[in-house]
């Protein structure tokens, strides 16, 4: 694949440093675009409810929400085939929902219930839904990247043209595992044996550390050149821009067996995690400016411009999301906790 064109970050005044891209005005599949709008609304409402549940003591362990970043996971997962697979880090609720995991089962996992997607043993940071190709959220920063590279190699070694997606945060790009894994991906890719798409979800902060204070080179896409992996930087707040990038990148990876990387510039509206209440590393004004490019509102405006949404449809989507999330909470509340004997089950897999 030829080196894709780069989109350098522009000054948007929103504190997010997002790249500016002009997406095509024509909506290719109106019904599908509306469906993804509704999914993004559900994901946002789901995350809002998980924060409330955490404060109520219903969610144990820790909690990281995805509010503000929805266009990234939605755009890439929209272009995956049913038999493709993906890995992500600990901010993983929306990824599971977008891939089709039932909201009730995801909420039940957060509540530590036996009906959860990981039988209540994983919690917020370790969602899994292998039948849907979701090979996990991971709590160790960068820990899943070598796993994704190995899985991509396995897919091509077994034959066929399946691909593996690996979502990661900007902070993970400085971990040793990232560099070791990318070197292997670049080497295997020379033989067409690593159909991997790496998505760097650059939400501007590694916990509370801005990118400029954690990375000497802030154009994170450029860092993949050291491993012979073509990369580009895109606006991660626009669903259509993300999806267009995902379409061409997945096609390139699938046909060549070589890795590709995309840095999606985005912004998280909530704190890093549930305990990050005061967020001393950024101001309220910065967050409010970033909210001016809310990915859900950007998509909503596009759909309105195309005559596909009006006030009534927006209200209906919000009501639908409210009902779905209320049902998910009810299911989680009413589900049983794992029995004591379950402590020793599903620890190791007997079958590949």
Secondary structure as UniProt FT lines:
FT   HELIX           30..55
FT   TURN            56..57
FT   TURN            67..68
FT   HELIX           70..77
FT   TURN            78..79
FT   TURN            82..83
FT   STRAND          85..87
FT   HELIX           93..99
FT   HELIX           103..110
FT   TURN            111..112
FT   TURN            114..115
FT   TURN            117..120
FT   TURN            124..125
FT   HELIX           130..132
FT   TURN            141..144
FT   HELIX           145..157
FT   STRAND          164..169
FT   HELIX           170..174
FT   HELIX           176..190
FT   TURN            191..192
FT   STRAND          196..202
FT   STRAND          205..206
FT   TURN            207..208
FT   STRAND          209..210
FT   HELIX           211..214
FT   HELIX           220..227
FT   STRAND          230..235
FT   TURN            236..237
FT   HELIX           239..256
FT   STRAND          260..265
FT   TURN            274..275
FT   TURN            280..281
FT   HELIX           284..291
FT   TURN            292..293
FT   HELIX           295..305
FT   TURN            306..307
FT   HELIX           311..334
FT   HELIX           340..344
//
